[in-house]
Amino acid sequence: MDSWLLLILVVQLAGTLLPSAAQDLDGCWETKGCFKQPPDCTGDDCTAFVTWEPMAGNLFKFTMKGKATGWVAFGLRESTASGMSPADVYACTSGSTEILRSENVLSYNSEARTKPANSVTKISLDVTDGTIACQFTRTASVSGDPTFFDIENNKFFMLLAVGTRVNGDGTIVGNKHSDRWASPTTFQLSDVSVPNLDGCGVTKGCFKRPDSCTGDDCTAFVTWRSIAGGKFRFSMRASAVTNLAWVAMGFGGTSGTERMSPAEVYACTNNQTIKRSFNVGYNSSPRDITAGTVDEESVVFADNVISCQFTRSESTAGDSEFYDISGDNQYYILLAVGDQINMDGTIQNKKHKERWHTSSPLKLSDLTPSASTAKPPVTTPPVTTPGELTGCGTTKGCFLQPAECTGSDCTAYVTWQTLQSGDYQFTLMGKANGYVAFGLRPGSTPDGSSGMVPADVYACTTNNELKRSENENNAGLNSNPRNIPADSITIQSATSTNGVIMCQFDRKPFLDGNSKFFNISQGNDYFILLAIGASVQPDGTIQSNRHTNRWTTSKAMSLTTEVPQADNSGIRLRKAHASLMVIGWIGFASIGIILARFFKPMWPDSKLFGTKIWFTFHRMCMISCVLCFCTAFVLIFVAVGGFVQTVNTTVVVHAILGIVVTLLGITNPIMAIFRPHPGTPNRPIFNRAHWAVGTSAHSIAIVTIFLGIGYQSSLLSGLNQYVFWVMVVFLGFHVLVFILFEVQRCMTESQGRQNDIPLQGTGANSTDHLADPDGPPAEIQIQEVASSQVYNEEREFQDGASSQVTKEGSTAKTILLVIYILGVVTMVFFLLVNFIIA
């Protein structure tokens, strides 16, 4: 019996000595490197992981574990390669007691490779309950085998995979993988201490942007944890900024509305140095690092990524700007990145590319790892990440333009949600070169005001500032500056990158005694205003002609999680304007011009509605064109409320050319009403004037439509950019058809024929053939609006001319006309569909 008890005790003791999965991951990125899936797993919840740590004697120890019935494997892929090959691969299997080595040569398949003598030594290999775990050492390099990669001095992508079956020689076939992963970045295996987010909220404090990022996908992050000797270790990393020059963190004061000043700041630079400064306003002043207070551990700049680690004393005597971060002292954690920094390490306001701070001050000592088994509270600041629209209609209210956009495809949006403190958090985004602004207009006012006034307006600018103004009744669409009352607004972030302005701020629901600071608490309804523009005044006020676009909700509402609908009446009118212009000028006018220029001699003995066929259809097309563009002209003035009020050059030129086109389009039918009778001396003058005005109107109309569709940004919000290139293709098609018609006409004339099917010679005056026998000389016929040319009758048909009928030319021309009409109809239909869905 004593022997059995002794055996049980030995087994239990052995079980406690065997490392668990959680223990295998202890020290990740402090004493060992780790690649795990999923990235936030902690041990037994991992699907697979591999860790590595440098050892004495030019060795590395690798530990692998995977939930698999056949094998778990990891590989080293050179930084200059891609995909899964070439790679030096090591597999632990359920059917072998050895560590198997192979090489990925092509795609996901591998070829067997022997292990050089004394290069790989197994420590353990265990297969239990569908989990394979192993541990072995590998020499950093061997001579004479280029496939045995040197991991001491080179960077590698880490590959990881699990599967159901492996070949006897250790090779793996691609279709035998159950799952496989590749690290997004390369690793220097000898450097296992790099900034990371493992243990956030458990073993260390973390502040990251965006809040949902996990490491390499972060724009920036800073972590901190208490270590022995009364110090804190800080780690920072930043990427995703073009020409990255620095990443900085700071400790911000807890008074005032600005959390960025005063502040003690530490910046890691692309010169691989750590600089200390002190914020006064948004600018900083250089500060020396007191001896013994800050120890630089590493600063690395590579591939436009800056990462650094340093330790800092909790406090030091005699320096009031060296903030005491011990005990119960609380600070806002600041984080920023930029592409320019002064030589002394100071940062100017406008050198920030992006900056953030926590929503509340934090006590850094609370994040010291505790011996208690209770998990400390997650300390990631509860700030909504700008740019995220998740939760619209459930946890937050959103006003989006266009309404169906989901984030980066939005032209502009504003979101709001209630915080636990009772404040409201607003997030704004706009694609603009000057500002994005939103305003609150009461649902009802004593004087019955409407439109954009009165309104409490907040604008985020390209200078990364938040400005407040007020739309007043006596200012029209212009605004008057308003100060931000003390402690009423807390700015969370403000950025302007690549033509996208974003900001986030918290606002008190009301201020006692300040009626201009509208009360947005429950029960008060407001119209939500939203606008973007090219420039804003230094005092934050906005002039009406600076708006590139503006929108308002269709109804007043309380600021709940409701997703309001925009007042789309203006958008609908703009779409109707664009549609009618396209139908008129690209559709009817184009076809009418072709008929007038090339089809007068066709069907000479046939009439439709009492006039020649070409003239009947020409007149129908051009009258329809006039009706379309006149209606569109009125609609756009109603939508805009007069002439456009903007400094956007494209918008202004589009509007001016639109007026010119409309005037020319109306002039041509008026000229036709008073045209001289055929055969009179002034008829040739009319013909040329009619052709010149019509051709000019059609050409300018096409240019104006191109301006409306836009090369990089359409005047019709939400229109796909490819529409512009489809229009270019159509223009080429239009020109090609004209050339083909001209070639065909020249060929028939060169053969002595009078353009296909001539009028039969009667010996009568040539003008009789073109005169309308059924109407008086001055009959009102809008017959030649915007036509490309009206032929001079005296040269079109010679007296008594008689030519043979050529059906071949007539058929070719008719086929070409059908093709052209189909192309025009297709183009018009394509544009209308895109206008509707925009």
C-alpha positions in Angstrom: 0.0 0.0 0.0 2.8 2.4 0.9 4.3 1.7 -2.6 1.0 2.8 -4.3 0.8 5.9 -2.3 4.4 6.7 -3.1 3.6 6.2 -6.8 0.6 8.5 -6.7 2.6 11.2 -5.0 5.3 10.9 -7.6 2.8 11.2 -10.5 1.2 14.2 -8.9 4.6 15.8 -8.3 5.5 15.2 -11.9 2.3 16.7 -13.1 3.1 19.9 -11.2 6.6 20.0 -12.7 5.4 19.7 -16.3 4.9 23.1 -17.8 1.3 24.0 -18.7 0.3 25.8 -21.8 -0.1 29.0 -19.8 3.3 28.6 -18.4 4.7 28.0 -21.9 3.5 31.5 -22.7 4.8 33.2 -19.6 7.3 35.9 -20.5 6.1 36.4 -24.0 8.1 39.2 -25.6 10.0 39.7 -22.4 12.1 36.5 -22.1 10.9 34.7 -25.2 9.3 35.4 -28.6 5.7 34.1 -29.2 3.5 33.5 -32.2 0.1 32.3 -31.3 -3.4 31.8 -32.8 -5.7 33.4 -32.0 -3.4 36.3 -31.1 -5.2 37.1 -27.8 -5.1 33.5 -26.5 -3.3 32.8 -23.2 -2.5 29.1 -23.3 -5.0 26.3 -23.2 -7.4 28.4 -25.3 -4.9 28.6 -28.1 -5.4 26.7 -31.3 -1.7 26.6 -31.8 1.4 28.5 -30.7 5.2 28.4 -31.0 7.6 30.2 -28.7 11.4 30.7 -29.0 14.1 31.9 -26.6 17.8 32.3 -27.1 20.1 30.1 -24.9 23.8 29.8 -24.3 25.9 27.9 -26.7 24.4 29.4 -29.9 21.1 27.6 -29.3 17.5 28.5 -29.5 14.8 26.6 -27.5 11.4 26.2 -29.4 8.2 25.1 -27.8 5.2 24.1 -29.9 1.6 23.2 -29.1 -1.4 22.6 -31.4 -4.9 21.1 -31.2 -4.5 18.5 -33.8 -4.7 14.7 -34.4 -1.9 14.5 -36.9 0.8 17.2 -36.4 1.7 20.7 -35.4 4.5 22.5 -37.3 6.2 25.8 -37.5 8.4 27.2 -40.3 10.9 30.0 -40.9 10.4 31.9 -44.1 13.0 34.4 -45.3 11.9 38.1 -45.2 12.5 38.4 -49.0 10.1 35.6 -49.8 6.3 35.5 -49.9 3.5 33.0 -49.2 4.5 29.8 -47.4 7.7 29.0 -49.3 10.6 28.7 -49.2 10.6 27.7 -45.6 12.6 25.6 -43.1 9.9 23.5 -41.4 9.8 21.5 -38.1 6.9 19.2 -37.3 5.9 17.3 -34.2 3.6 14.4 -35.0 1.3 11.9 -33.3 3.0 9.0 -35.2 6.7 9.7 -34.5 8.8 10.2 -31.4 11.2 12.5 -33.3 11.2 16.1 -34.5 10.8 15.9 -38.2 12.3 18.5 -40.6 11.2 19.4 -44.1 11.4 22.3 -46.5 8.6 24.1 -48.3 9.9 24.4 -51.8 6.8 25.0 -53.8 3.5 26.4 -52.6 2.2 24.6 -49.5 3.9 21.2 -50.1 7.2 20.2 -48.6 10.2 18.0 -49.3 12.0 15.9 -46.7 15.2 17.3 -45.2 17.6 15.6 -42.8 18.7 17.3 -39.6 22.4 18.2 -39.7 24.2 16.3 -36.9 23.8 17.8 -33.5 21.6 20.6 -34.9 18.2 19.7 -33.4 17.8 18.0 -30.0 14.4 16.9 -28.7 13.5 17.8 -25.2 10.0 16.5 -25.0 7.1 15.3 -27.3 3.6 14.6 -25.9 0.3 13.6 -27.5 -2.7 13.9 -25.2 -6.4 14.2 -25.9 -6.1 15.7 -29.4 -3.3 18.0 -28.4 0.4 17.7 -29.6 3.1 19.5 -27.7 6.8 19.4 -28.1 10.0 21.2 -27.1 13.4 21.1 -28.8 16.6 23.1 -29.2 18.1 24.1 -32.6 21.5 25.6 -33.3 21.4 29.1 -34.7 23.2 28.0 -37.9 25.3 25.3 -39.5 27.7 25.5 -42.4 27.2 23.8 -45.7 23.4 23.7 -45.7 21.7 26.8 -47.1 18.3 25.4 -46.3 19.1 25.4 -42.6 18.5 29.1 -42.1 20.7 31.2 -39.9 18.4 32.5 -37.2 21.0 34.4 -35.3 21.4 37.4 -37.5 18.5 37.4 -40.0 14.8 38.2 -39.9 12.1 35.7 -40.7 8.3 35.4 -41.1 7.0 32.8 -38.7 4.7 30.1 -40.1 2.4 27.9 -38.0 0.1 25.1 -39.0 -1.8 22.1 -37.7 -3.1 19.1 -39.6 -4.6 15.6 -39.6 -1.9 13.6 -41.4 1.8 13.8 -42.2 3.9 11.6 -44.5 6.3 9.2 -42.9 9.3 11.3 -43.9 7.9 14.3 -42.2 6.7 16.1 -45.4 3.4 17.8 -45.5 1.0 18.0 -48.4 -0.9 21.3 -48.8 -4.3 19.8 -48.6 -3.5 18.1 -45.3 -3.5 21.4 -43.4 -6.4 21.9 -41.0 -5.3 25.4 -40.4 -2.3 27.5 -41.2 -1.1 31.0 -40.4 1.8 33.4 -41.2 3.0 36.2 -39.1 2.2 39.7 -40.6 5.7 40.9 -39.9 9.2 39.5 -39.6 10.9 38.5 -36.4 14.6 38.8 -35.3 14.5 35.7 -33.2 17.4 36.8 -31.1 15.5 39.9 -30.0 12.6 38.6 -27.9 11.9 41.9 -26.0 9.7 44.1 -28.2 6.6 46.2 -27.5 3.4 44.1 -27.6 -0.1 44.1 -26.2 0.0 40.7 -24.5 -1.4 40.9 -20.9 -3.2 44.2 -21.4 -5.4 44.8 -18.4 -4.0 41.8 -16.6 -0.2 42.3 -16.2 0.2 45.8 -17.6 -1.8 48.9 -18.6 -2.4 49.7 -22.2 -3.6 52.6 -24.3 -3.9 51.9 -28.0 -5.4 53.4 -31.1 -7.6 52.2 -32.6 -9.1 50.6 -29.5 -9.9 47.4 -31.3 -6.3 46.8 -32.5 -4.2 43.9 -31.3 -0.6 44.9 -32.0 0.9 45.3 -35.5 -2.4 46.7 -36.8 -2.3 49.5 -34.3 -1.6 53.1 -35.4 0.1 53.5 -32.0 0.1 52.1 -28.5 1.8 52.5 -25.2 2.0 50.0 -22.3 3.3 50.3 -18.8 3.9 48.0 -15.8 5.6 48.4 -12.4 8.9 46.6 -12.0 11.3 46.3 -9.1 13.3 49.2 -7.8 10.5 51.8 -7.8 10.3 52.0 -11.6 7.9 51.5 -14.4 8.7 49.9 -17.8 7.1 51.7 -20.8 6.8 50.3 -24.3 5.7 52.2 -27.4 5.1 51.3 -31.0 3.7 53.3 -34.0 3.2 52.7 -37.7 0.6 53.5 -40.4 1.9 57.1 -40.7 3.7 58.1 -43.9 7.3 59.3 -43.1 6.9 58.5 -39.5 9.4 60.5 -37.4 8.3 60.0 -33.8 5.8 58.4 -31.4 5.3 60.0 -28.0 3.5 59.4 -24.7 2.9 61.7 -21.9 1.3 62.3 -18.5 -1.4 65.0 -18.7 -2.7 67.2 -16.0 -6.1 66.7 -14.5 -7.5 70.2 -14.6 -8.9 72.4 -17.4 -10.5 71.3 -20.6 -7.2 70.5 -22.5 -5.6 67.2 -21.5 -2.5 67.7 -23.6 -1.2 70.6 -21.4 0.6 70.8 -19.1 2.2 67.4 -19.7 5.5 65.6 -19.3 6.3 63.9 -22.6 8.7 61.1 -23.8 9.2 60.7 -27.6 10.9 57.9 -29.4 12.3 59.1 -32.7 13.4 57.7 -36.1 16.9 58.7 -35.0 16.6 55.9 -32.5 16.8 58.2 -29.5 14.4 59.0 -26.6 13.7 62.7 -26.0 12.0 64.3 -23.0 9.9 67.5 -23.2 7.2 69.4 -21.5 3.9 70.5 -23.1 2.9 74.1 -22.7 -0.2 74.5 -24.8 0.2 72.1 -27.8 3.8 73.1 -28.2 6.6 71.6 -26.1 9.8 72.8 -24.5 12.9 70.6 -24.2 13.7 69.0 -20.8 16.9 67.1 -19.8 16.6 63.5 -18.6 17.9 63.6 -15.1 20.6 61.0 -14.5 19.4 57.7 -13.2 15.7 58.4 -13.8 15.2 57.0 -17.3 17.0 54.0 -18.8 16.7 53.4 -22.5 16.4 49.7 -23.2 15.8 49.8 -27.0 14.7 52.2 -29.8 14.2 50.6 -33.2 13.2 52.3 -36.5 12.7 50.0 -39.5 10.1 49.7 -42.3 8.5 53.0 -41.1 7.8 51.5 -37.7 9.1 52.9 -34.5 9.2 50.7 -31.4 11.0 51.5 -28.1 11.2 50.4 -24.4 12.5 52.4 -21.5 12.2 52.4 -17.7 11.3 55.4 -15.7 11.6 56.1 -12.0 8.3 56.6 -10.2 9.5 60.0 -8.9 12.5 62.1 -8.3 13.2 64.9 -5.8 13.6 68.5 -6.9 11.9 68.4 -10.3 8.2 69.4 -10.2 7.9 68.7 -13.9 9.0 65.1 -13.4 5.6 63.9 -12.4 5.2 61.5 -9.5 3.4 58.5 -10.9 3.5 56.4 -7.8 0.7 55.7 -5.3 -2.7 57.4 -5.9 -1.5 60.0 -8.3 -3.6 60.1 -11.4 -2.8 61.4 -14.9 -4.3 61.4 -18.4 -2.2 59.2 -20.7 -1.4 61.0 -23.8 -0.3 59.4 -27.1 0.7 61.0 -30.4 2.5 60.4 -33.7 4.0 62.7 -36.2 6.2 63.1 -39.3 8.3 66.0 -38.1 10.2 66.7 -34.8 12.7 69.3 -33.7 16.3 68.3 -33.1 15.9 69.0 -29.4 13.0 66.5 -29.2 10.3 69.2 -28.9 7.1 68.9 -30.9 5.0 71.8 -32.4 1.3 71.5 -32.5 1.0 71.3 -36.3 3.6 68.6 -36.4 1.1 66.1 -35.0 -0.4 63.7 -37.5 -2.6 62.2 -34.9 -3.0 62.5 -31.1 -5.2 61.0 -28.4 -5.6 60.9 -24.6 -7.5 58.7 -22.2 -11.1 59.7 -21.4 -10.2 59.9 -17.7 -7.1 60.2 -15.5 -5.6 56.8 -14.5 -3.7 55.7 -11.5 -0.7 53.8 -12.9 0.1 51.9 -9.8 -3.3 50.2 -10.0 -1.9 48.2 -12.9 0.8 46.5 -10.9 0.5 42.7 -11.3 -1.3 41.3 -8.2 -0.6 38.0 -6.5 -4.4 37.6 -6.1 -6.1 35.2 -8.4 -8.8 37.8 -9.1 -8.3 39.4 -12.5 -7.8 43.2 -12.2 -10.2 45.4 -14.2 -9.4 45.9 -17.8 -7.7 49.3 -18.0 -7.9 50.1 -21.6 -9.6 53.6 -21.6 -13.2 53.3 -22.7 -13.0 55.7 -25.6 -14.9 55.0 -28.8 -12.5 54.7 -31.7 -13.2 57.4 -34.3 -14.1 55.9 -37.6 -16.1 53.0 -36.1 -19.9 52.9 -36.9 -20.5 49.7 -35.1 -23.6 50.0 -32.9 -25.4 52.6 -35.0 -29.1 52.5 -33.9 -28.3 50.3 -30.9 -25.7 51.8 -28.7 -25.2 55.1 -30.5 -27.1 57.5 -32.8 -25.6 58.1 -36.2 -26.3 60.6 -39.0 -24.5 59.4 -42.1 -24.0 60.7 -45.6 -24.8 58.9 -47.7 -27.2 57.1 -45.5 -26.1 53.6 -46.5 -22.4 54.2 -46.0 -20.5 52.0 -43.4 -17.3 54.0 -42.6 -14.5 54.8 -45.0 -17.0 55.1 -47.9 -18.9 57.9 -46.1 -18.6 61.5 -47.3 -19.3 62.7 -43.7 -21.0 61.5 -40.5 -21.6 62.4 -36.9 -22.3 59.9 -34.1 -23.3 60.4 -30.5 -23.7 58.3 -27.4 -24.4 58.8 -23.7 -21.5 58.1 -21.3 -21.8 56.8 -17.8 -20.9 60.3 -16.6 -24.0 61.7 -18.3 -21.9 63.5 -20.9 -22.5 63.0 -24.6 -19.6 61.8 -26.8 -19.6 63.0 -30.4 -17.5 61.6 -33.2 -17.2 63.5 -36.5 -15.7 62.5 -39.8 -15.6 64.3 -43.1 -13.7 64.1 -46.4 -12.8 67.8 -46.7 -9.8 70.1 -47.0 -11.0 72.6 -44.4 -13.5 71.4 -41.8 -16.3 69.0 -40.9 -19.0 70.5 -38.7 -22.2 69.5 -37.1 -24.8 71.6 -35.4 -27.9 71.4 -33.2 -31.0 73.3 -34.3 -34.0 73.3 -32.0 -37.0 71.5 -33.3 -39.2 74.5 -32.5 -38.3 78.2 -31.9 -40.4 81.1 -30.8 -39.8 83.0 -34.0 -40.5 80.0 -36.2 -36.9 79.9 -37.6 -36.0 77.1 -39.9 -33.2 75.9 -42.2 -29.8 76.1 -40.7 -30.6 78.7 -37.9 -30.4 79.1 -35.0 -27.8 76.4 -34.3 -25.0 75.5 -31.9 -22.2 74.4 -34.2 -19.0 72.5 -33.6 -16.3 72.3 -36.3 -13.2 70.0 -36.5 -10.5 71.6 -38.7 -7.4 70.5 -40.6 -5.4 72.3 -37.9 -6.6 69.5 -35.5 -8.7 71.9 -33.6 -12.3 72.0 -32.3 -14.1 75.3 -32.8 -17.5 76.4 -31.6 -19.7 78.9 -33.4 -23.4 79.8 -33.6 -25.7 80.1 -36.6 -27.9 83.1 -35.9 -31.0 84.4 -37.7 -29.3 87.7 -38.6 -26.3 86.0 -40.1 -28.0 83.9 -42.8 -25.9 80.8 -43.4 -22.8 82.4 -41.8 -21.9 81.8 -38.1 -20.7 83.9 -35.3 -17.8 82.8 -33.0 -18.6 81.3 -29.6 -16.2 80.4 -26.8 -16.2 76.9 -25.4 -17.3 77.3 -21.8 -14.9 76.0 -19.2 -15.4 72.3 -18.3 -18.1 71.9 -21.0 -16.1 70.1 -23.7 -13.4 67.4 -23.4 -11.5 66.8 -26.6 -10.6 63.2 -27.0 -8.9 63.3 -30.4 -8.5 65.4 -33.5 -6.8 64.3 -36.7 -6.5 65.3 -40.3 -4.9 62.8 -42.7 -5.1 62.4 -46.5 -8.1 64.7 -46.9 -10.1 63.0 -44.0 -10.8 65.1 -40.9 -11.9 63.2 -37.8 -12.4 64.2 -34.2 -14.0 63.0 -31.0 -15.1 65.0 -28.0 -17.3 64.8 -24.9 -20.0 67.5 -24.3 -22.0 68.3 -21.2 -25.7 67.9 -21.9 -26.4 71.5 -20.6 -25.0 74.4 -18.7 -27.1 76.3 -16.2 -27.7 79.9 -17.3 -26.3 79.5 -20.8 -29.2 79.3 -23.3 -26.9 79.3 -26.3 -25.4 76.0 -25.1 -28.4 73.9 -26.0 -29.8 71.4 -23.6 -29.5 68.0 -25.3 -30.8 65.9 -22.5 -33.8 63.7 -22.9 -37.0 65.4 -24.0 -35.4 68.1 -26.1 -35.6 67.6 -29.9 -33.1 69.0 -32.4 -32.4 68.9 -36.1 -28.9 67.5 -36.7 -26.9 69.6 -39.2 -23.8 68.3 -40.9 -21.5 70.1 -43.3 -18.0 69.9 -44.9 -16.0 72.7 -46.5 -12.8 73.9 -47.9 -11.8 76.5 -45.3 -12.8 77.9 -41.9 -12.1 81.3 -40.4 -9.4 81.4 -37.7 -12.0 82.1 -35.1 -13.9 78.9 -36.1 -16.7 80.7 -37.9 -18.0 79.4 -41.2 -19.1 81.4 -44.2 -22.0 80.0 -46.2 -20.0 80.0 -49.5 -17.3 77.8 -47.8 -19.6 74.8 -47.6 -18.8 72.1 -50.1 -21.8 70.2 -49.0 -24.4 70.3 -46.2 -27.2 68.2 -44.9 -29.9 68.2 -42.3 -32.1 65.5 -40.8 -35.6 65.3 -42.1 -37.1 65.8 -38.6 -36.2 67.0 -35.1 -35.2 64.3 -32.7 -33.9 63.7 -29.2 -30.3 62.5 -29.1 -31.0 58.8 -28.5 -29.6 55.9 -30.4 -32.0 56.5 -33.2 -30.4 56.7 -36.7 -32.1 59.7 -38.3 -33.0 60.0 -41.9 -31.6 62.9 -43.9 -33.7 65.5 -45.5 -33.2 64.1 -49.0 -35.3 66.5 -50.9 -32.3 68.4 -52.1 -30.5 65.2 -53.0 -33.5 64.0 -55.0 -33.7 67.3 -56.9 -30.0 67.1 -57.7 -30.4 63.6 -59.0 -33.4 64.7 -61.1 -31.4 67.6 -62.5 -28.5 65.3 -63.5 -30.8 62.7 -65.0 -32.7 65.2 -67.1 -29.5 66.9 -68.4 -28.2 63.5 -69.4 -31.4 62.4 -71.1 -31.6 65.7 -72.9 -28.1 66.3 -74.1 -26.5 62.9 -74.3 -29.7 61.2 -75.4 -32.0 63.4 -77.5 -29.6 66.0 -78.7 -26.9 63.5 -79.8 -29.4 61.5 -81.9 -31.1 64.7 -83.3 -27.7 66.0 -84.4 -26.8 62.8 -86.3 -30.1 62.8 -88.1 -29.8 66.4 -89.2 -26.2 66.1 -90.4 -26.3 62.8 -92.2 -29.9 61.7 -93.0 -31.5 64.6 -94.9 -31.2 62.8 -98.3 -32.6 59.5 -96.9 -36.1 58.4 -97.6 -36.8 61.4 -100.0 -40.3 60.3 -101.0 -41.5 59.3 -97.5 -43.1 61.5 -94.9 -44.1 61.2 -91.3 -46.7 63.5 -89.8 -46.6 65.5 -93.0 -42.9 66.2 -93.0 -39.8 64.3 -94.1 -38.8 61.5 -91.8 -35.4 62.9 -90.8 -37.0 66.2 -89.9 -39.9 64.7 -87.9 -37.5 62.7 -85.7 -35.0 65.6 -85.5 -37.7 68.0 -84.4 -39.0 65.4 -81.8 -35.5 64.9 -80.4 -34.7 68.6 -80.1 -38.0 69.6 -78.6 -37.6 66.8 -76.0 -34.0 68.1 -75.3 -35.3 71.6 -74.7 -38.0 70.4 -72.3 -35.4 68.3 -70.4 -32.8 70.9 -69.9 -35.2 73.7 -69.1 -36.8 71.5 -66.4 -33.4 70.5 -65.0 -32.3 74.1 -65.0 -35.3 75.1 -62.7 -34.8 72.0 -60.4 -31.2 72.8 -59.6 -32.0 76.4 -58.7 -34.7 75.1 -56.4 -32.4 72.5 -54.8 -29.5 75.0 -54.2 -31.8 77.9 -53.3 -30.4 80.2 -56.0 -26.9 80.3 -57.5 -24.3 78.0 -55.8 -22.7 79.4 -52.7 -19.2 77.9 -52.6 -15.6 78.5 -53.4 -15.3 75.1 -55.0 -13.9 75.9 -58.4 -15.4 72.9 -60.1 -18.9 73.6 -58.7 -18.8 77.3 -59.8 -17.5 76.4 -63.3 -20.1 73.7 -63.7 -22.9 76.2 -62.7 -21.6 78.9 -65.1 -21.3 76.6 -68.0 -24.7 75.2 -67.2 -26.2 78.6 -67.6 -24.4 79.2 -70.8 -25.6 75.9 -72.2 -29.2 76.7 -71.3 -29.0 80.1 -72.9 -27.6 78.6 -76.1 -30.1 75.8 -76.1 -33.0 78.3 -75.8 -31.5 80.6 -78.4 -31.4 78.0 -81.2 -35.2 77.2 -81.3 -36.0 81.0 -81.1 -33.7 81.4 -84.2 -35.5 78.6 -85.9 -38.9 80.3 -85.4 -37.7 83.4 -87.2 -35.5 81.7 -89.8 -35.5 83.0 -93.4 -37.4 81.0 -96.0 -35.2 78.6 -98.1 -33.9 80.3 -101.2 -33.8 83.8 -99.6 -30.4 85.6 -99.4 -30.2 85.4 -95.6 -30.9 81.6 -95.4 -27.1 80.6 -95.6 -26.4 83.0 -92.7 -29.1 81.4 -90.6 -27.8 77.9 -91.5 -24.3 78.7 -90.3 -25.5 80.5 -87.2 -27.9 77.6 -86.4 -25.1 75.1 -86.8 -22.6 77.1 -84.7 -25.0 77.7 -81.8 -26.2 74.1 -81.7 -22.8 72.6 -81.9 -21.5 74.9 -79.2 -24.4 74.1 -76.9 -23.9 70.4 -77.4 -20.2 70.5 -76.9 -20.3 72.7 -73.8 -23.1 70.5 -72.4 -20.8 67.4 -72.6 -18.0 69.3 -70.9 -20.4 70.4 -68.1 -21.6 66.9 -67.6 -18.0 65.7 -67.3 -17.5 68.3 -64.6 -20.5 67.1 -62.8 -19.5 63.5 -62.9 -16.0 64.4 -61.8 -12.6 62.8 -62.3 -11.8 62.2 -58.6 -14.9 63.5 -56.8 -18.3 63.9 -58.2 -20.6 66.8 -57.5 -23.3 64.2 -56.9 -22.3 62.7 -53.6 -21.7 58.9 -53.7 -21.3 58.6 -57.4 -18.8 55.9 -58.3 -15.5 57.1 -59.8 -15.7 54.6 -62.7 -18.6 56.5 -64.2 -16.2 59.2 -65.3 -14.2 56.7 -67.3 -17.3 55.1 -68.8 -18.2 58.6 -70.0 -14.7 58.9 -71.6 -15.3 55.7 -73.5 -18.7 56.9 -74.7 -17.2 60.2 -75.9 -14.7 58.1 -77.9 -17.6 56.1 -79.3 -19.5 59.3 -80.3 -16.5 60.7 -82.1 -15.8 57.4 -83.9 -19.4 57.2 -85.2 -19.1 60.8 -86.5 -15.9 59.9 -88.3 -17.5 56.8 -89.8 -20.5 58.8 -91.1 -18.2 61.4 -92.6 -16.1 58.7 -94.3 -19.2 57.0 -95.7 -20.5 60.4 -97.0 -17.2 61.2 -98.7 -17.0 57.8 -100.3 -20.4 58.1 -101.9 -19.8 61.7 -103.1 -16.4 60.7 -104.6 -18.2 58.0 -106.7 -20.5 60.6 -108.2 -23.5 59.8 -106.1 -25.4 62.3 -104.0 -25.2 60.5 -100.6 -27.0 57.3 -100.9 -30.6 57.7 -102.1 -30.9 61.1 -103.9 -34.0 63.1 -104.6 -35.3 62.4 -108.0 -34.5 65.2 -110.5 -37.5 67.2 -111.5 -36.0 70.2 -113.1 -37.4 72.3 -110.4 -35.5 74.8 -108.2 -33.3 73.0 -105.7 -34.8 74.9 -102.8 -38.2 73.2 -103.5 -36.8 69.9 -102.3 -36.0 71.3 -98.8 -39.0 73.5 -98.3 -41.9 72.1 -96.4 -44.8 72.0 -98.9 -47.3 71.7 -96.2 -46.5 74.7 -94.1 -46.2 78.5 -94.6 -42.7 80.0 -95.0 -42.8 81.2 -91.4 -44.4 78.2 -89.7 -43.1 77.7 -86.2 -41.0 74.5 -86.4 -38.3 73.9 -83.7 -36.5 71.7 -86.2 -32.8 72.3 -85.8 -32.0 72.8 -82.1 -28.2 72.2 -81.5 -27.8 70.5 -84.8 -24.3 69.9 -85.9 -24.9 71.5 -89.3 -27.7 72.4 -91.7 -26.5 71.9 -95.2 -26.7 74.8 -97.6 -29.6 73.8 -99.8 -28.1 75.4 -102.9 -25.1 73.0 -102.8 -26.9 70.0 -101.5 -29.0 69.3 -104.6 -28.2 70.5 -108.1 -31.1 71.5 -110.4 -32.3 68.5 -112.4 -29.7 66.2 -110.8 -30.4 62.6 -111.2 -28.4 59.8 -109.6 -28.8 56.1 -109.3 -30.2 54.7 -106.1 -27.5 53.0 -104.0 -29.1 50.7 -101.5 -25.8 49.4 -100.3 -24.8 52.8 -98.8 -28.2 53.4 -97.4 -28.2 50.0 -95.6 -24.7 50.7 -94.1 -25.7 54.1 -92.9 -28.9 52.8 -91.3 -27.0 50.0 -89.5 -24.6 52.5 -88.2 -27.4 54.7 -87.0 -29.0 51.8 -85.1 -25.7 51.0 -83.5 -25.3 54.6 -82.4 -28.8 54.9 -81.0 -28.2 51.6 -79.0 -25.0 53.0 -77.7 -26.6 56.3 -76.6 -29.6 54.6 -75.0 -27.2 52.2 -73.1 -25.1 55.1 -71.9 -28.1 57.1 -70.7 -29.5 54.1 -68.9 -26.1 53.4 -67.3 -25.8 57.0 -66.0 -29.4 57.0 -64.7 -28.9 53.8 -62.7 -25.7 55.2 -61.2 -27.4 58.4 -60.3 -30.2 56.6 -58.6 -27.9 54.4 -56.4 -25.5 57.2 -55.6 
